Amino acid sequence: MSSTVVLLIVLVALALFVVSIYNKLVAGRNDFRNAFSQIDVQLQRRYELIPNLVETAKGYLKHENETLTAVVEARNEAAARAKAAAAHPEDAAMVGKLASAESTLSGAMGRFSMLVENYPELKADQTMQNLFDELVTTDNRISFARQAYSDAVMQYNINREVFPANIVAGIFNFREADLFAIEEPEMRKPVRVSFA
């Protein structure tokens, strides 16, 4: 009878240990999902600013439709990818597609900024100046949100991979989370906006 009690105590202790690991993995997954939602909020803000920038610039840049169209198309693609990734931030493929779409959008915005540099009257427009200031502020917020997301993903992945949590993670199908990484080196550079 005493061996039965000891076995029961060991099984209860083991079950509590597994539950503790499981709960830690769930908390980590929820942390990185929340961190991704912060990125999503800032990306949505950015996506809302871009059409205003394009509309403001249209009057000055009537013959630059190709660049304006590229910005709008890149923004629409990134917004669609962001919506899909926000629904499933643990899906590495969706996060990767969002990162790729963001790279394309950053490139288009860089070309747009360079184009604006060639039009002094557009650079002097107060509405354009305010929109660019908002865009820079939003890009900074995106950077901070991405850092928080990366930190949460890193902690989750560490918790998921250490022994014996890796066994519990495998049993309950806790998958590795992916960082929100921009793969093109040129896109890692910040967009330079200057009205000097």
SEDO-665850 format. One record per residue (C-alpha): residue number from 1; residue in one letter; z, y, x. Coordinates in nm, 3 decimals, padded with zeros to 5 digits. Each point is the difference from the previous one (the first is absolute). Example, Ala and Ser with C-alpha at 12.3 -4.5 7.8 and 13.67 -1.06 7.14 Angstrom:
# residues 2
SITE    nr   rest         Z         Y         X
SITE     1      A    00.780   -00.450    01.230
SITE     2      S   -00.066    00.344    00.137
END
This chain:
# residues 196
SITE    nr   rest         Z         Y         X
SITE     1      M    00.000    00.000    00.000
SITE     2      S    00.076    00.240    00.280
SITE     3      S   -00.347   -00.061    00.150
SITE     4      T   -00.151    00.087   -00.340
SITE     5      V    00.195    00.326   -00.008
SITE     6      V   -00.108    00.082    00.355
SITE     7      L   -00.362   -00.078   -00.086
SITE     8      L    00.025    00.215   -00.312
SITE     9      I    00.146    00.290    00.202
SITE    10      V   -00.278   -00.034    00.259
SITE    11      L   -00.268   -00.003   -00.272
SITE    12      V    00.152    00.304   -00.173
SITE    13      A    00.021    00.184    00.336
SITE    14      L   -00.361   -00.093    00.076
SITE    15      A   -00.114    00.115   -00.344
SITE    16      L    00.182    00.332    00.043
SITE    17      F   -00.158    00.040    00.343
SITE    18      V   -00.351   -00.061   -00.142
SITE    19      V    00.068    00.242   -00.288
SITE    20      S    00.117    00.263    00.250
SITE    21      I   -00.318   -00.036    00.206
SITE    22      Y   -00.215    00.001   -00.315
SITE    23      N    00.167    00.320   -00.125
SITE    24      K   -00.050    00.167    00.338
SITE    25      L   -00.371   -00.085   -00.009
SITE    26      V   -00.033    00.130   -00.357
SITE    27      A    00.176    00.324    00.100
SITE    28      G   -00.232    00.040    00.300
SITE    29      R   -00.309   -00.060   -00.212
SITE    30      N    00.120    00.257   -00.253
SITE    31      D    00.070    00.248    00.281
SITE    32      F   -00.355   -00.017    00.134
SITE    33      R   -00.146    00.014   -00.352
SITE    34      N    00.204    00.314   -00.065
SITE    35      A   -00.112    00.146    00.332
SITE    36      F   -00.361   -00.070   -00.097
SITE    37      S    00.052    00.177   -00.330
SITE    38      Q    00.099    00.311    00.197
SITE    39      I   -00.331   -00.018    00.186
SITE    40      D   -00.176   -00.042   -00.334
SITE    41      V    00.164    00.315   -00.140
SITE    42      Q   -00.119    00.208    00.294
SITE    43      L   -00.348   -00.155   -00.003
SITE    44      Q   -00.035    00.087   -00.368
SITE    45      R    00.101    00.356    00.080
SITE    46      R   -00.264    00.009    00.272
SITE    47      Y   -00.264   -00.144   -00.233
SITE    48      E    00.078    00.273   -00.254
SITE    49      L   -00.037    00.277    00.261
SITE    50      I   -00.337   -00.113    00.135
SITE    51      P   -00.209    00.073   -00.313
SITE    52      N    00.152    00.351   -00.009
SITE    53      L   -00.104    00.054    00.362
SITE    54      V   -00.351   -00.122   -00.072
SITE    55      E   -00.030    00.216   -00.315
SITE    56      T    00.118    00.308    00.190
SITE    57      A   -00.247   -00.066    00.280
SITE    58      K   -00.299   -00.075   -00.226
SITE    59      G   -00.083    00.364   -00.056
SITE    60      Y   -00.019    00.064    00.372
SITE    61      L   -00.159   -00.328    00.102
SITE    62      K   -00.278   -00.047   -00.254
SITE    63      H   -00.238   -00.151    00.257
SITE    64      E    00.267   -00.235    00.146
SITE    65      N    00.002   -00.244   -00.291
SITE    66      E   -00.013   -00.308    00.224
SITE    67      T    00.336    00.077    00.159
SITE    68      L    00.160    00.098   -00.331
SITE    69      T   -00.128   -00.316   -00.166
SITE    70      A    00.129   -00.214    00.288
SITE    71      V    00.346    00.153   -00.038
SITE    72      V    00.009   -00.061   -00.375
SITE    73      E   -00.129   -00.357    00.031
SITE    74      A    00.248   -00.081    00.279
SITE    75      R    00.282    00.150   -00.206
SITE    76      N   -00.097   -00.205   -00.307
SITE    77      E   -00.019   -00.323    00.203
SITE    78      A    00.335    00.067    00.167
SITE    79      A    00.161    00.081   -00.335
SITE    80      A   -00.127   -00.328   -00.147
SITE    81      R    00.124   -00.196    00.303
SITE    82      A    00.337    00.177   -00.018
SITE    83      K    00.040   -00.096   -00.364
SITE    84      A   -00.074   -00.365    00.077
SITE    85      A    00.230   -00.006    00.304
SITE    86      A    00.280    00.172   -00.193
SITE    87      A   -00.008   -00.281   -00.254
SITE    88      H    00.040   -00.261    00.277
SITE    89      P    00.133    00.157    00.324
SITE    90      E    00.086   -00.346    00.131
SITE    91      D   -00.370   -00.097   -00.004
SITE    92      A   -00.118    00.055    00.358
SITE    93      A   -00.368    00.004   -00.101
SITE    94      M    00.052    00.282   -00.250
SITE    95      V    00.206    00.205    00.246
SITE    96      G   -00.271   -00.055    00.261
SITE    97      K   -00.273    00.116   -00.239
SITE    98      L    00.204    00.310   -00.078
SITE    99      A    00.041    00.073    00.372
SITE   100      S   -00.376   -00.037    00.046
SITE   101      A   -00.072    00.231   -00.295
SITE   102      E    00.249    00.252    00.138
SITE   103      S   -00.181   -00.012    00.335
SITE   104      T   -00.326    00.081   -00.174
SITE   105      L    00.164    00.282   -00.194
SITE   106      S    00.158    00.144    00.315
SITE   107      G   -00.340   -00.002    00.169
SITE   108      A   -00.162    00.176   -00.296
SITE   109      M    00.280    00.257   -00.010
SITE   110      G   -00.042    00.059    00.374
SITE   111      R   -00.371    00.071   -00.049
SITE   112      F    00.088    00.224   -00.295
SITE   113      S    00.249    00.196    00.213
SITE   114      M   -00.257    00.044    00.274
SITE   115      L   -00.249    00.123   -00.258
SITE   116      V    00.248    00.253   -00.136
SITE   117      E    00.043    00.136    00.355
SITE   118      N   -00.363    00.118   -00.015
SITE   119      Y    00.060    00.221   -00.306
SITE   120      P    00.230    00.295    00.080
SITE   121      E    00.000    00.124   -00.360
SITE   122      L    00.115   -00.344   -00.119
SITE   123      K    00.269   -00.016    00.269
SITE   124      A    00.123    00.339   -00.118
SITE   125      D    00.019   -00.106   -00.366
SITE   126      Q    00.369   -00.002   -00.102
SITE   127      T   -00.040   -00.291   -00.242
SITE   128      M   -00.165   -00.206    00.273
SITE   129      Q    00.275    00.095    00.245
SITE   130      N    00.271   -00.105   -00.248
SITE   131      L   -00.173   -00.329   -00.077
SITE   132      F   -00.037   -00.084    00.369
SITE   133      D    00.367    00.085    00.058
SITE   134      E    00.096   -00.236   -00.284
SITE   135      L   -00.225   -00.268    00.145
SITE   136      V    00.161    00.032    00.344
SITE   137      T    00.347   -00.018   -00.157
SITE   138      T   -00.103   -00.305   -00.200
SITE   139      D   -00.147   -00.170    00.308
SITE   140      N    00.333    00.053    00.177
SITE   141      R    00.183   -00.155   -00.295
SITE   142      I   -00.239   -00.295    00.010
SITE   143      S    00.079   -00.047    00.368
SITE   144      F    00.374   -00.006   -00.069
SITE   145      A   -00.046   -00.239   -00.294
SITE   146      R   -00.216   -00.231    00.213
SITE   147      Q    00.268   -00.005    00.268
SITE   148      A    00.266   -00.093   -00.256
SITE   149      Y   -00.230   -00.271   -00.135
SITE   150      S   -00.067   -00.135    00.350
SITE   151      D    00.373   -00.010    00.071
SITE   152      A    00.070   -00.186   -00.326
SITE   153      V   -00.284   -00.247    00.063
SITE   154      M    00.122   -00.061    00.355
SITE   155      Q    00.356   -00.069   -00.116
SITE   156      Y   -00.121   -00.228   -00.280
SITE   157      N   -00.225   -00.195    00.237
SITE   158      I    00.281   -00.040    00.253
SITE   159      N    00.239   -00.121   -00.271
SITE   160      R   -00.269   -00.238   -00.124
SITE   161      E   -00.081   -00.148    00.340
SITE   162      V    00.346   -00.064    00.149
SITE   163      F    00.158   -00.342   -00.024
SITE   164      P    00.116   -00.128   -00.249
SITE   165      A   -00.146    00.269   -00.228
SITE   166      N   -00.350   -00.117    00.091
SITE   167      I    00.074   -00.330   -00.173
SITE   168      V    00.122    00.174   -00.316
SITE   169      A   -00.297    00.241    00.016
SITE   170      G   -00.239   -00.294    00.022
SITE   171      I    00.162   -00.186   -00.288
SITE   172      F   -00.004    00.305   -00.229
SITE   173      N   -00.341    00.127    00.119
SITE   174      F    00.107    00.332    00.154
SITE   175      R   -00.320    00.107    00.175
SITE   176      E   -00.033    00.225    00.300
SITE   177      A   -00.045    00.366   -00.090
SITE   178      D   -00.274    00.203    00.166
SITE   179      L    00.033    00.342    00.155
SITE   180      F   -00.206    00.285   -00.138
SITE   181      A   -00.206    00.045    00.315
SITE   182      I   -00.312    00.206    00.057
SITE   183      E   -00.224   -00.210    00.219
SITE   184      E   -00.257    00.252    00.120
SITE   185      P    00.139    00.187    00.304
SITE   186      E   -00.174    00.327   -00.093
SITE   187      M    00.168   -00.007   -00.340
SITE   188      R    00.343   -00.010    00.162
SITE   189      K   -00.050    00.356    00.117
SITE   190      P    00.129    00.268   -00.238
SITE   191      V   -00.256    00.208   -00.184
SITE   192      R   -00.011    00.344    00.161
SITE   193      V   -00.004    00.282   -00.250
SITE   194      S   -00.015    00.351    00.134
SITE   195      F   -00.058    00.333   -00.168
SITE   196      A    00.049    00.206    00.312
END
